[in-house]
């Protein structure tokens, strides 16, 4: 998971880490980054989409491995 997060663009990674890992709210994240709360929401949404795209192939491989073992 961390390797996939590291692949995100800086602006997406930073927002994702502050909101989802450090659990700051939107306002706190916006203040720290000097951007609007709306920009935080957009970046977070895009970051989560990008992370999902990066993780899907890895999760599919894990699922195939587990399925074959059963």
CHARMM internal coordinates of N, CA and C (Angstrom, degrees):
IC EDIT
DIST 1 N 1 CA 1.4478
DIST 1 CA 1 C 1.5206
ANGL 1 N 1 CA 1 C 110.20
DIST 1 C 2 N 1.3249
ANGL 1 CA 1 C 2 N 116.59
DIHE 1 N 1 CA 1 C 2 N -45.72
DIST 2 N 2 CA 1.4670
ANGL 1 C 2 N 2 CA 120.38
DIHE 1 CA 1 C 2 N 2 CA -177.08
DIST 2 CA 2 C 1.5246
ANGL 2 N 2 CA 2 C 110.85
DIHE 1 C 2 N 2 CA 2 C -62.75
DIST 2 C 3 N 1.3212
ANGL 2 CA 2 C 3 N 117.34
DIHE 2 N 2 CA 2 C 3 N -38.90
DIST 3 N 3 CA 1.4636
ANGL 2 C 3 N 3 CA 120.17
DIHE 2 CA 2 C 3 N 3 CA 179.01
DIST 3 CA 3 C 1.5276
ANGL 3 N 3 CA 3 C 110.68
DIHE 2 C 3 N 3 CA 3 C -62.05
DIST 3 C 4 N 1.3263
ANGL 3 CA 3 C 4 N 116.90
DIHE 3 N 3 CA 3 C 4 N -38.04
DIST 4 N 4 CA 1.4643
ANGL 3 C 4 N 4 CA 120.68
DIHE 3 CA 3 C 4 N 4 CA 178.05
DIST 4 CA 4 C 1.5223
ANGL 4 N 4 CA 4 C 110.94
DIHE 3 C 4 N 4 CA 4 C -68.87
DIST 4 C 5 N 1.3103
ANGL 4 CA 4 C 5 N 117.53
DIHE 4 N 4 CA 4 C 5 N -40.51
DIST 5 N 5 CA 1.4616
ANGL 4 C 5 N 5 CA 121.05
DIHE 4 CA 4 C 5 N 5 CA 176.94
DIST 5 CA 5 C 1.5314
ANGL 5 N 5 CA 5 C 109.54
DIHE 4 C 5 N 5 CA 5 C -61.17
DIST 5 C 6 N 1.3204
ANGL 5 CA 5 C 6 N 116.65
DIHE 5 N 5 CA 5 C 6 N -40.18
DIST 6 N 6 CA 1.4666
ANGL 5 C 6 N 6 CA 120.71
DIHE 5 CA 5 C 6 N 6 CA 179.85
DIST 6 CA 6 C 1.5222
ANGL 6 N 6 CA 6 C 112.35
DIHE 5 C 6 N 6 CA 6 C -64.56
DIST 6 C 7 N 1.3226
ANGL 6 CA 6 C 7 N 118.10
DIHE 6 N 6 CA 6 C 7 N -21.98
DIST 7 N 7 CA 1.4640
ANGL 6 C 7 N 7 CA 121.77
DIHE 6 CA 6 C 7 N 7 CA 179.27
DIST 7 CA 7 C 1.5321
ANGL 7 N 7 CA 7 C 112.65
DIHE 6 C 7 N 7 CA 7 C -79.44
DIST 7 C 8 N 1.3126
ANGL 7 CA 7 C 8 N 117.41
DIHE 7 N 7 CA 7 C 8 N -15.12
DIST 8 N 8 CA 1.4652
ANGL 7 C 8 N 8 CA 120.41
DIHE 7 CA 7 C 8 N 8 CA -179.28
DIST 8 CA 8 C 1.5231
ANGL 8 N 8 CA 8 C 110.76
DIHE 7 C 8 N 8 CA 8 C -68.80
DIST 8 C 9 N 1.3369
ANGL 8 CA 8 C 9 N 117.03
DIHE 8 N 8 CA 8 C 9 N 151.32
DIST 9 N 9 CA 1.4755
ANGL 8 C 9 N 9 CA 119.11
DIHE 8 CA 8 C 9 N 9 CA 173.46
DIST 9 CA 9 C 1.5258
ANGL 9 N 9 CA 9 C 109.81
DIHE 8 C 9 N 9 CA 9 C -58.78
DIST 9 C 10 N 1.3172
ANGL 9 CA 9 C 10 N 116.48
DIHE 9 N 9 CA 9 C 10 N 151.63
DIST 10 N 10 CA 1.4688
ANGL 9 C 10 N 10 CA 121.18
DIHE 9 CA 9 C 10 N 10 CA -176.27
DIST 10 CA 10 C 1.5258
ANGL 10 N 10 CA 10 C 113.28
DIHE 9 C 10 N 10 CA 10 C -51.07
DIST 10 C 11 N 1.3334
ANGL 10 CA 10 C 11 N 117.00
DIHE 10 N 10 CA 10 C 11 N -45.77
DIST 11 N 11 CA 1.4700
ANGL 10 C 11 N 11 CA 119.68
DIHE 10 CA 10 C 11 N 11 CA -175.96
DIST 11 CA 11 C 1.5324
ANGL 11 N 11 CA 11 C 111.19
DIHE 10 C 11 N 11 CA 11 C -64.39
DIST 11 C 12 N 1.3141
ANGL 11 CA 11 C 12 N 117.20
DIHE 11 N 11 CA 11 C 12 N -35.96
DIST 12 N 12 CA 1.4668
ANGL 11 C 12 N 12 CA 120.67
DIHE 11 CA 11 C 12 N 12 CA 178.58
DIST 12 CA 12 C 1.5333
ANGL 12 N 12 CA 12 C 110.91
DIHE 11 C 12 N 12 CA 12 C -74.84
DIST 12 C 13 N 1.3255
ANGL 12 CA 12 C 13 N 115.40
DIHE 12 N 12 CA 12 C 13 N -44.81
DIST 13 N 13 CA 1.4667
ANGL 12 C 13 N 13 CA 119.94
DIHE 12 CA 12 C 13 N 13 CA -178.32
DIST 13 CA 13 C 1.5242
ANGL 13 N 13 CA 13 C 110.79
DIHE 12 C 13 N 13 CA 13 C -60.20
DIST 13 C 14 N 1.3251
ANGL 13 CA 13 C 14 N 116.81
DIHE 13 N 13 CA 13 C 14 N -45.19
DIST 14 N 14 CA 1.4638
ANGL 13 C 14 N 14 CA 120.89
DIHE 13 CA 13 C 14 N 14 CA -177.51
DIST 14 CA 14 C 1.5236
ANGL 14 N 14 CA 14 C 111.34
DIHE 13 C 14 N 14 CA 14 C -61.08
DIST 14 C 15 N 1.3225
ANGL 14 CA 14 C 15 N 117.03
DIHE 14 N 14 CA 14 C 15 N -46.73
DIST 15 N 15 CA 1.4666
ANGL 14 C 15 N 15 CA 120.58
DIHE 14 CA 14 C 15 N 15 CA 179.65
DIST 15 CA 15 C 1.5266
ANGL 15 N 15 CA 15 C 110.28
DIHE 14 C 15 N 15 CA 15 C -63.74
DIST 15 C 16 N 1.3186
ANGL 15 CA 15 C 16 N 117.00
DIHE 15 N 15 CA 15 C 16 N -43.82
DIST 16 N 16 CA 1.4691
ANGL 15 C 16 N 16 CA 120.76
DIHE 15 CA 15 C 16 N 16 CA 179.90
DIST 16 CA 16 C 1.5305
ANGL 16 N 16 CA 16 C 110.99
DIHE 15 C 16 N 16 CA 16 C -60.33
DIST 16 C 17 N 1.3116
ANGL 16 CA 16 C 17 N 116.40
DIHE 16 N 16 CA 16 C 17 N -45.08
DIST 17 N 17 CA 1.4676
ANGL 16 C 17 N 17 CA 119.99
DIHE 16 CA 16 C 17 N 17 CA -179.58
DIST 17 CA 17 C 1.5331
ANGL 17 N 17 CA 17 C 111.83
DIHE 16 C 17 N 17 CA 17 C -64.35
DIST 17 C 18 N 1.3309
ANGL 17 CA 17 C 18 N 116.03
DIHE 17 N 17 CA 17 C 18 N -44.20
DIST 18 N 18 CA 1.4632
ANGL 17 C 18 N 18 CA 118.71
DIHE 17 CA 17 C 18 N 18 CA -179.37
DIST 18 CA 18 C 1.5288
ANGL 18 N 18 CA 18 C 112.14
DIHE 17 C 18 N 18 CA 18 C -65.70
DIST 18 C 19 N 1.3261
ANGL 18 CA 18 C 19 N 117.11
DIHE 18 N 18 CA 18 C 19 N -42.35
DIST 19 N 19 CA 1.4689
ANGL 18 C 19 N 19 CA 120.43
DIHE 18 CA 18 C 19 N 19 CA -176.12
DIST 19 CA 19 C 1.5296
ANGL 19 N 19 CA 19 C 112.43
DIHE 18 C 19 N 19 CA 19 C -80.33
DIST 19 C 20 N 1.3201
ANGL 19 CA 19 C 20 N 117.50
DIHE 19 N 19 CA 19 C 20 N -48.12
DIST 20 N 20 CA 1.4654
ANGL 19 C 20 N 20 CA 119.97
DIHE 19 CA 19 C 20 N 20 CA -171.55
DIST 20 CA 20 C 1.5203
ANGL 20 N 20 CA 20 C 114.50
DIHE 19 C 20 N 20 CA 20 C -93.63
DIST 20 C 21 N 1.3018
ANGL 20 CA 20 C 21 N 117.97
DIHE 20 N 20 CA 20 C 21 N -28.01
DIST 21 N 21 CA 1.4671
ANGL 20 C 21 N 21 CA 120.05
DIHE 20 CA 20 C 21 N 21 CA -179.25
DIST 21 CA 21 C 1.5299
ANGL 21 N 21 CA 21 C 110.40
DIHE 20 C 21 N 21 CA 21 C -96.88
DIST 21 C 22 N 1.3283
ANGL 21 CA 21 C 22 N 116.36
DIHE 21 N 21 CA 21 C 22 N -51.13
DIST 22 N 22 CA 1.4715
ANGL 21 C 22 N 22 CA 119.68
DIHE 21 CA 21 C 22 N 22 CA 179.85
DIST 22 CA 22 C 1.5280
ANGL 22 N 22 CA 22 C 112.29
DIHE 21 C 22 N 22 CA 22 C -83.47
DIST 22 C 23 N 1.3257
ANGL 22 CA 22 C 23 N 117.13
DIHE 22 N 22 CA 22 C 23 N -9.49
DIST 23 N 23 CA 1.4583
ANGL 22 C 23 N 23 CA 124.46
DIHE 22 CA 22 C 23 N 23 CA 175.99
DIST 23 CA 23 C 1.5334
ANGL 23 N 23 CA 23 C 114.30
DIHE 22 C 23 N 23 CA 23 C 59.29
DIST 23 C 24 N 1.3332
ANGL 23 CA 23 C 24 N 116.11
DIHE 23 N 23 CA 23 C 24 N 35.84
DIST 24 N 24 CA 1.4631
ANGL 23 C 24 N 24 CA 119.45
DIHE 23 CA 23 C 24 N 24 CA 173.09
DIST 24 CA 24 C 1.5250
ANGL 24 N 24 CA 24 C 107.96
DIHE 23 C 24 N 24 CA 24 C -76.86
DIST 24 C 25 N 1.3255
ANGL 24 CA 24 C 25 N 116.92
DIHE 24 N 24 CA 24 C 25 N 152.17
DIST 25 N 25 CA 1.4624
ANGL 24 C 25 N 25 CA 118.27
DIHE 24 CA 24 C 25 N 25 CA 176.19
DIST 25 CA 25 C 1.5315
ANGL 25 N 25 CA 25 C 109.29
DIHE 24 C 25 N 25 CA 25 C -82.12
DIST 25 C 26 N 1.3084
ANGL 25 CA 25 C 26 N 115.07
DIHE 25 N 25 CA 25 C 26 N 175.17
DIST 26 N 26 CA 1.4660
ANGL 25 C 26 N 26 CA 120.62
DIHE 25 CA 25 C 26 N 26 CA -175.68
DIST 26 CA 26 C 1.5239
ANGL 26 N 26 CA 26 C 111.63
DIHE 25 C 26 N 26 CA 26 C -60.00
DIST 26 C 27 N 1.3206
ANGL 26 CA 26 C 27 N 116.71
DIHE 26 N 26 CA 26 C 27 N -44.03
DIST 27 N 27 CA 1.4708
ANGL 26 C 27 N 27 CA 120.83
DIHE 26 CA 26 C 27 N 27 CA -178.98
DIST 27 CA 27 C 1.5280
ANGL 27 N 27 CA 27 C 111.54
DIHE 26 C 27 N 27 CA 27 C -62.80
DIST 27 C 28 N 1.3372
ANGL 27 CA 27 C 28 N 116.79
DIHE 27 N 27 CA 27 C 28 N -45.37
DIST 28 N 28 CA 1.4656
ANGL 27 C 28 N 28 CA 120.70
DIHE 27 CA 27 C 28 N 28 CA 179.73
DIST 28 CA 28 C 1.5302
ANGL 28 N 28 CA 28 C 110.96
DIHE 27 C 28 N 28 CA 28 C -62.82
DIST 28 C 29 N 1.3119
ANGL 28 CA 28 C 29 N 115.89
DIHE 28 N 28 CA 28 C 29 N -41.49
DIST 29 N 29 CA 1.4658
ANGL 28 C 29 N 29 CA 120.79
DIHE 28 CA 28 C 29 N 29 CA 179.43
DIST 29 CA 29 C 1.5240
ANGL 29 N 29 CA 29 C 109.90
DIHE 28 C 29 N 29 CA 29 C -63.75
DIST 29 C 30 N 1.3248
ANGL 29 CA 29 C 30 N 116.66
DIHE 29 N 29 CA 29 C 30 N -44.32
DIST 30 N 30 CA 1.4609
ANGL 29 C 30 N 30 CA 121.10
DIHE 29 CA 29 C 30 N 30 CA 179.35
DIST 30 CA 30 C 1.5283
ANGL 30 N 30 CA 30 C 110.94
DIHE 29 C 30 N 30 CA 30 C -60.61
DIST 30 C 31 N 1.3219
ANGL 30 CA 30 C 31 N 116.80
DIHE 30 N 30 CA 30 C 31 N -43.33
DIST 31 N 31 CA 1.4656
ANGL 30 C 31 N 31 CA 120.77
DIHE 30 CA 30 C 31 N 31 CA 179.38
DIST 31 CA 31 C 1.5241
ANGL 31 N 31 CA 31 C 111.35
DIHE 30 C 31 N 31 CA 31 C -62.30
DIST 31 C 32 N 1.3301
ANGL 31 CA 31 C 32 N 116.31
DIHE 31 N 31 CA 31 C 32 N -45.95
DIST 32 N 32 CA 1.4660
ANGL 31 C 32 N 32 CA 120.05
DIHE 31 CA 31 C 32 N 32 CA -178.76
DIST 32 CA 32 C 1.5222
ANGL 32 N 32 CA 32 C 112.14
DIHE 31 C 32 N 32 CA 32 C -62.18
DIST 32 C 33 N 1.3218
ANGL 32 CA 32 C 33 N 115.91
DIHE 32 N 32 CA 32 C 33 N -36.40
DIST 33 N 33 CA 1.4569
ANGL 32 C 33 N 33 CA 120.07
DIHE 32 CA 32 C 33 N 33 CA -175.63
DIST 33 CA 33 C 1.5275
ANGL 33 N 33 CA 33 C 113.03
DIHE 32 C 33 N 33 CA 33 C -93.14
DIST 33 C 34 N 1.3233
ANGL 33 CA 33 C 34 N 116.81
DIHE 33 N 33 CA 33 C 34 N -10.47
DIST 34 N 34 CA 1.4584
ANGL 33 C 34 N 34 CA 120.18
DIHE 33 CA 33 C 34 N 34 CA -179.16
DIST 34 CA 34 C 1.5192
ANGL 34 N 34 CA 34 C 112.72
DIHE 33 C 34 N 34 CA 34 C 69.13
DIST 34 C 35 N 1.3297
ANGL 34 CA 34 C 35 N 115.89
DIHE 34 N 34 CA 34 C 35 N 35.35
DIST 35 N 35 CA 1.4630
ANGL 34 C 35 N 35 CA 121.45
DIHE 34 CA 34 C 35 N 35 CA 178.05
DIST 35 CA 35 C 1.5230
ANGL 35 N 35 CA 35 C 108.68
DIHE 34 C 35 N 35 CA 35 C -128.47
DIST 35 C 36 N 1.3072
ANGL 35 CA 35 C 36 N 116.40
DIHE 35 N 35 CA 35 C 36 N 171.08
DIST 36 N 36 CA 1.4628
ANGL 35 C 36 N 36 CA 119.89
DIHE 35 CA 35 C 36 N 36 CA -178.93
DIST 36 CA 36 C 1.5272
ANGL 36 N 36 CA 36 C 110.67
DIHE 35 C 36 N 36 CA 36 C -78.11
DIST 36 C 37 N 1.3285
ANGL 36 CA 36 C 37 N 116.46
DIHE 36 N 36 CA 36 C 37 N 155.90
DIST 37 N 37 CA 1.4651
ANGL 36 C 37 N 37 CA 119.63
DIHE 36 CA 36 C 37 N 37 CA 174.93
DIST 37 CA 37 C 1.5364
ANGL 37 N 37 CA 37 C 112.03
DIHE 36 C 37 N 37 CA 37 C -57.93
DIST 37 C 38 N 1.3237
ANGL 37 CA 37 C 38 N 117.14
DIHE 37 N 37 CA 37 C 38 N -35.09
DIST 38 N 38 CA 1.4694
ANGL 37 C 38 N 38 CA 120.24
DIHE 37 CA 37 C 38 N 38 CA 177.86
DIST 38 CA 38 C 1.5264
ANGL 38 N 38 CA 38 C 110.65
DIHE 37 C 38 N 38 CA 38 C -62.59
DIST 38 C 39 N 1.3243
ANGL 38 CA 38 C 39 N 116.89
DIHE 38 N 38 CA 38 C 39 N -40.36
DIST 39 N 39 CA 1.4666
ANGL 38 C 39 N 39 CA 120.68
DIHE 38 CA 38 C 39 N 39 CA 178.51
DIST 39 CA 39 C 1.5298
ANGL 39 N 39 CA 39 C 110.85
DIHE 38 C 39 N 39 CA 39 C -65.39
DIST 39 C 40 N 1.3307
ANGL 39 CA 39 C 40 N 116.74
DIHE 39 N 39 CA 39 C 40 N -37.15
DIST 40 N 40 CA 1.4646
ANGL 39 C 40 N 40 CA 120.80
DIHE 39 CA 39 C 40 N 40 CA 176.77
DIST 40 CA 40 C 1.5297
ANGL 40 N 40 CA 40 C 109.23
DIHE 39 C 40 N 40 CA 40 C -60.60
DIST 40 C 41 N 1.3131
ANGL 40 CA 40 C 41 N 116.99
DIHE 40 N 40 CA 40 C 41 N -46.40
DIST 41 N 41 CA 1.4671
ANGL 40 C 41 N 41 CA 121.00
DIHE 40 CA 40 C 41 N 41 CA -178.56
DIST 41 CA 41 C 1.5226
ANGL 41 N 41 CA 41 C 111.72
DIHE 40 C 41 N 41 CA 41 C -62.29
DIST 41 C 42 N 1.3194
ANGL 41 CA 41 C 42 N 116.47
DIHE 41 N 41 CA 41 C 42 N -42.76
DIST 42 N 42 CA 1.4691
ANGL 41 C 42 N 42 CA 120.38
DIHE 41 CA 41 C 42 N 42 CA 179.48
DIST 42 CA 42 C 1.5269
ANGL 42 N 42 CA 42 C 110.22
DIHE 41 C 42 N 42 CA 42 C -64.66
DIST 42 C 43 N 1.3285
ANGL 42 CA 42 C 43 N 116.34
DIHE 42 N 42 CA 42 C 43 N -48.14
DIST 43 N 43 CA 1.4687
ANGL 42 C 43 N 43 CA 119.74
DIHE 42 CA 42 C 43 N 43 CA -179.27
DIST 43 CA 43 C 1.5164
ANGL 43 N 43 CA 43 C 111.90
DIHE 42 C 43 N 43 CA 43 C -63.20
DIST 43 C 44 N 1.3210
ANGL 43 CA 43 C 44 N 117.10
DIHE 43 N 43 CA 43 C 44 N -39.43
DIST 44 N 44 CA 1.4592
ANGL 43 C 44 N 44 CA 120.32
DIHE 43 CA 43 C 44 N 44 CA 179.42
DIST 44 CA 44 C 1.5197
ANGL 44 N 44 CA 44 C 110.80
DIHE 43 C 44 N 44 CA 44 C -64.96
DIST 44 C 45 N 1.3092
ANGL 44 CA 44 C 45 N 116.45
DIHE 44 N 44 CA 44 C 45 N -43.07
DIST 45 N 45 CA 1.4646
ANGL 44 C 45 N 45 CA 120.43
DIHE 44 CA 44 C 45 N 45 CA 178.39
DIST 45 CA 45 C 1.5301
ANGL 45 N 45 CA 45 C 110.10
DIHE 44 C 45 N 45 CA 45 C -60.74
DIST 45 C 46 N 1.3038
ANGL 45 CA 45 C 46 N 116.73
DIHE 45 N 45 CA 45 C 46 N -46.46
DIST 46 N 46 CA 1.4721
ANGL 45 C 46 N 46 CA 121.16
DIHE 45 CA 45 C 46 N 46 CA 179.99
DIST 46 CA 46 C 1.5237
ANGL 46 N 46 CA 46 C 111.30
DIHE 45 C 46 N 46 CA 46 C -65.91
DIST 46 C 47 N 1.3230
ANGL 46 CA 46 C 47 N 116.61
DIHE 46 N 46 CA 46 C 47 N -38.26
DIST 47 N 47 CA 1.4636
ANGL 46 C 47 N 47 CA 120.45
DIHE 46 CA 46 C 47 N 47 CA 178.90
DIST 47 CA 47 C 1.5216
ANGL 47 N 47 CA 47 C 110.98
DIHE 46 C 47 N 47 CA 47 C -64.33
DIST 47 C 48 N 1.3189
ANGL 47 CA 47 C 48 N 116.84
DIHE 47 N 47 CA 47 C 48 N -43.65
DIST 48 N 48 CA 1.4673
ANGL 47 C 48 N 48 CA 120.35
DIHE 47 CA 47 C 48 N 48 CA 179.29
DIST 48 CA 48 C 1.5221
ANGL 48 N 48 CA 48 C 111.09
DIHE 47 C 48 N 48 CA 48 C -65.03
DIST 48 C 49 N 1.3308
ANGL 48 CA 48 C 49 N 116.83
DIHE 48 N 48 CA 48 C 49 N -39.47
DIST 49 N 49 CA 1.4691
ANGL 48 C 49 N 49 CA 120.22
DIHE 48 CA 48 C 49 N 49 CA 177.06
DIST 49 CA 49 C 1.5251
ANGL 49 N 49 CA 49 C 110.46
DIHE 48 C 49 N 49 CA 49 C -62.86
DIST 49 C 50 N 1.3173
ANGL 49 CA 49 C 50 N 116.68
DIHE 49 N 49 CA 49 C 50 N -45.94
DIST 50 N 50 CA 1.4618
ANGL 49 C 50 N 50 CA 121.08
DIHE 49 CA 49 C 50 N 50 CA -179.42
DIST 50 CA 50 C 1.5223
ANGL 50 N 50 CA 50 C 110.86
DIHE 49 C 50 N 50 CA 50 C -64.12
DIST 50 C 51 N 1.3244
ANGL 50 CA 50 C 51 N 117.02
DIHE 50 N 50 CA 50 C 51 N -41.42
DIST 51 N 51 CA 1.4567
ANGL 50 C 51 N 51 CA 120.95
DIHE 50 CA 50 C 51 N 51 CA 178.80
DIST 51 CA 51 C 1.5243
ANGL 51 N 51 CA 51 C 110.65
DIHE 50 C 51 N 51 CA 51 C -64.07
DIST 51 C 52 N 1.3050
ANGL 51 CA 51 C 52 N 117.06
DIHE 51 N 51 CA 51 C 52 N -42.09
DIST 52 N 52 CA 1.4604
ANGL 51 C 52 N 52 CA 121.73
DIHE 51 CA 51 C 52 N 52 CA 177.28
DIST 52 CA 52 C 1.5361
ANGL 52 N 52 CA 52 C 110.26
DIHE 51 C 52 N 52 CA 52 C -58.42
DIST 52 C 53 N 1.3312
ANGL 52 CA 52 C 53 N 116.05
DIHE 52 N 52 CA 52 C 53 N -44.44
DIST 53 N 53 CA 1.4634
ANGL 52 C 53 N 53 CA 121.31
DIHE 52 CA 52 C 53 N 53 CA 179.01
DIST 53 CA 53 C 1.5249
ANGL 53 N 53 CA 53 C 111.12
DIHE 52 C 53 N 53 CA 53 C -61.30
DIST 53 C 54 N 1.3220
ANGL 53 CA 53 C 54 N 116.99
DIHE 53 N 53 CA 53 C 54 N -40.05
DIST 54 N 54 CA 1.4619
ANGL 53 C 54 N 54 CA 120.93
DIHE 53 CA 53 C 54 N 54 CA 179.10
DIST 54 CA 54 C 1.5297
ANGL 54 N 54 CA 54 C 112.37
DIHE 53 C 54 N 54 CA 54 C -70.69
DIST 54 C 55 N 1.3328
ANGL 54 CA 54 C 55 N 116.50
DIHE 54 N 54 CA 54 C 55 N -34.51
DIST 55 N 55 CA 1.4594
ANGL 54 C 55 N 55 CA 120.31
DIHE 54 CA 54 C 55 N 55 CA -176.64
DIST 55 CA 55 C 1.5330
ANGL 55 N 55 CA 55 C 113.96
DIHE 54 C 55 N 55 CA 55 C -82.33
DIST 55 C 56 N 1.3137
ANGL 55 CA 55 C 56 N 117.79
DIHE 55 N 55 CA 55 C 56 N -28.95
DIST 56 N 56 CA 1.4686
ANGL 55 C 56 N 56 CA 120.61
DIHE 55 CA 55 C 56 N 56 CA -175.23
DIST 56 CA 56 C 1.5239
ANGL 56 N 56 CA 56 C 113.59
DIHE 55 C 56 N 56 CA 56 C -53.37
DIST 56 C 57 N 1.3337
ANGL 56 CA 56 C 57 N 119.59
DIHE 56 N 56 CA 56 C 57 N -47.61
DIST 57 N 57 CA 1.4701
ANGL 56 C 57 N 57 CA 117.81
DIHE 56 CA 56 C 57 N 57 CA 179.35
DIST 57 CA 57 C 1.5308
ANGL 57 N 57 CA 57 C 112.81
DIHE 56 C 57 N 57 CA 57 C -63.01
DIST 57 C 58 N 1.3163
ANGL 57 CA 57 C 58 N 116.85
DIHE 57 N 57 CA 57 C 58 N -34.92
DIST 58 N 58 CA 1.4639
ANGL 57 C 58 N 58 CA 119.98
DIHE 57 CA 57 C 58 N 58 CA 178.99
DIST 58 CA 58 C 1.5178
ANGL 58 N 58 CA 58 C 111.44
DIHE 57 C 58 N 58 CA 58 C -68.92
DIST 58 C 59 N 1.3145
ANGL 58 CA 58 C 59 N 116.76
DIHE 58 N 58 CA 58 C 59 N -40.30
DIST 59 N 59 CA 1.4660
ANGL 58 C 59 N 59 CA 120.63
DIHE 58 CA 58 C 59 N 59 CA 179.30
DIST 59 CA 59 C 1.5192
ANGL 59 N 59 CA 59 C 110.86
DIHE 58 C 59 N 59 CA 59 C -69.10
DIST 59 C 60 N 1.3168
ANGL 59 CA 59 C 60 N 117.59
DIHE 59 N 59 CA 59 C 60 N -34.85
DIST 60 N 60 CA 1.4639
ANGL 59 C 60 N 60 CA 121.22
DIHE 59 CA 59 C 60 N 60 CA 178.21
DIST 60 CA 60 C 1.5205
ANGL 60 N 60 CA 60 C 110.16
DIHE 59 C 60 N 60 CA 60 C -64.96
DIST 60 C 61 N 1.3226
ANGL 60 CA 60 C 61 N 117.48
DIHE 60 N 60 CA 60 C 61 N -40.57
DIST 61 N 61 CA 1.4607
ANGL 60 C 61 N 61 CA 121.66
DIHE 60 CA 60 C 61 N 61 CA 178.23
DIST 61 CA 61 C 1.5197
ANGL 61 N 61 CA 61 C 109.92
DIHE 60 C 61 N 61 CA 61 C -63.64
DIST 61 C 62 N 1.3319
ANGL 61 CA 61 C 62 N 117.59
DIHE 61 N 61 CA 61 C 62 N -45.95
DIST 62 N 62 CA 1.4652
ANGL 61 C 62 N 62 CA 121.37
DIHE 61 CA 61 C 62 N 62 CA 178.08
DIST 62 CA 62 C 1.5156
ANGL 62 N 62 CA 62 C 110.80
DIHE 61 C 62 N 62 CA 62 C -60.37
DIST 62 C 63 N 1.3239
ANGL 62 CA 62 C 63 N 117.54
DIHE 62 N 62 CA 62 C 63 N -42.08
DIST 63 N 63 CA 1.4579
ANGL 62 C 63 N 63 CA 121.47
DIHE 62 CA 62 C 63 N 63 CA -179.48
DIST 63 CA 63 C 1.5281
ANGL 63 N 63 CA 63 C 110.25
DIHE 62 C 63 N 63 CA 63 C -64.33
DIST 63 C 64 N 1.3307
ANGL 63 CA 63 C 64 N 117.85
DIHE 63 N 63 CA 63 C 64 N -42.45
DIST 64 N 64 CA 1.4634
ANGL 63 C 64 N 64 CA 121.25
DIHE 63 CA 63 C 64 N 64 CA 178.20
DIST 64 CA 64 C 1.5120
ANGL 64 N 64 CA 64 C 110.61
DIHE 63 C 64 N 64 CA 64 C -62.62
DIST 64 C 65 N 1.3251
ANGL 64 CA 64 C 65 N 118.20
DIHE 64 N 64 CA 64 C 65 N -40.83
DIST 65 N 65 CA 1.4602
ANGL 64 C 65 N 65 CA 122.68
DIHE 64 CA 64 C 65 N 65 CA 179.85
DIST 65 CA 65 C 1.5304
ANGL 65 N 65 CA 65 C 110.58
DIHE 64 C 65 N 65 CA 65 C -62.14
DIST 65 C 66 N 1.3212
ANGL 65 CA 65 C 66 N 116.09
DIHE 65 N 65 CA 65 C 66 N -46.94
DIST 66 N 66 CA 1.4722
ANGL 65 C 66 N 66 CA 120.79
DIHE 65 CA 65 C 66 N 66 CA -179.99
DIST 66 CA 66 C 1.5240
ANGL 66 N 66 CA 66 C 110.10
DIHE 65 C 66 N 66 CA 66 C -64.63
DIST 66 C 67 N 1.3065
ANGL 66 CA 66 C 67 N 116.94
DIHE 66 N 66 CA 66 C 67 N -42.73
DIST 67 N 67 CA 1.4641
ANGL 66 C 67 N 67 CA 120.97
DIHE 66 CA 66 C 67 N 67 CA -179.13
DIST 67 CA 67 C 1.5242
ANGL 67 N 67 CA 67 C 110.93
DIHE 66 C 67 N 67 CA 67 C -62.90
DIST 67 C 68 N 1.3085
ANGL 67 CA 67 C 68 N 117.83
DIHE 67 N 67 CA 67 C 68 N -40.50
DIST 68 N 68 CA 1.4729
ANGL 67 C 68 N 68 CA 121.76
DIHE 67 CA 67 C 68 N 68 CA -179.58
DIST 68 CA 68 C 1.5267
ANGL 68 N 68 CA 68 C 110.95
DIHE 67 C 68 N 68 CA 68 C -67.43
DIST 68 C 69 N 1.3292
ANGL 68 CA 68 C 69 N 117.76
DIHE 68 N 68 CA 68 C 69 N -33.61
DIST 69 N 69 CA 1.4656
ANGL 68 C 69 N 69 CA 121.52
DIHE 68 CA 68 C 69 N 69 CA -179.51
DIST 69 CA 69 C 1.5217
ANGL 69 N 69 CA 69 C 111.42
DIHE 68 C 69 N 69 CA 69 C -69.75
DIST 69 C 70 N 1.3257
ANGL 69 CA 69 C 70 N 117.43
DIHE 69 N 69 CA 69 C 70 N -28.89
DIST 70 N 70 CA 1.4550
ANGL 69 C 70 N 70 CA 120.62
DIHE 69 CA 69 C 70 N 70 CA -177.14
DIST 70 CA 70 C 1.4752
ANGL 70 N 70 CA 70 C 107.94
DIHE 69 C 70 N 70 CA 70 C -78.51
END
COOR INIT
IC SEED 1 N 1 CA 1 C
IC BUILD
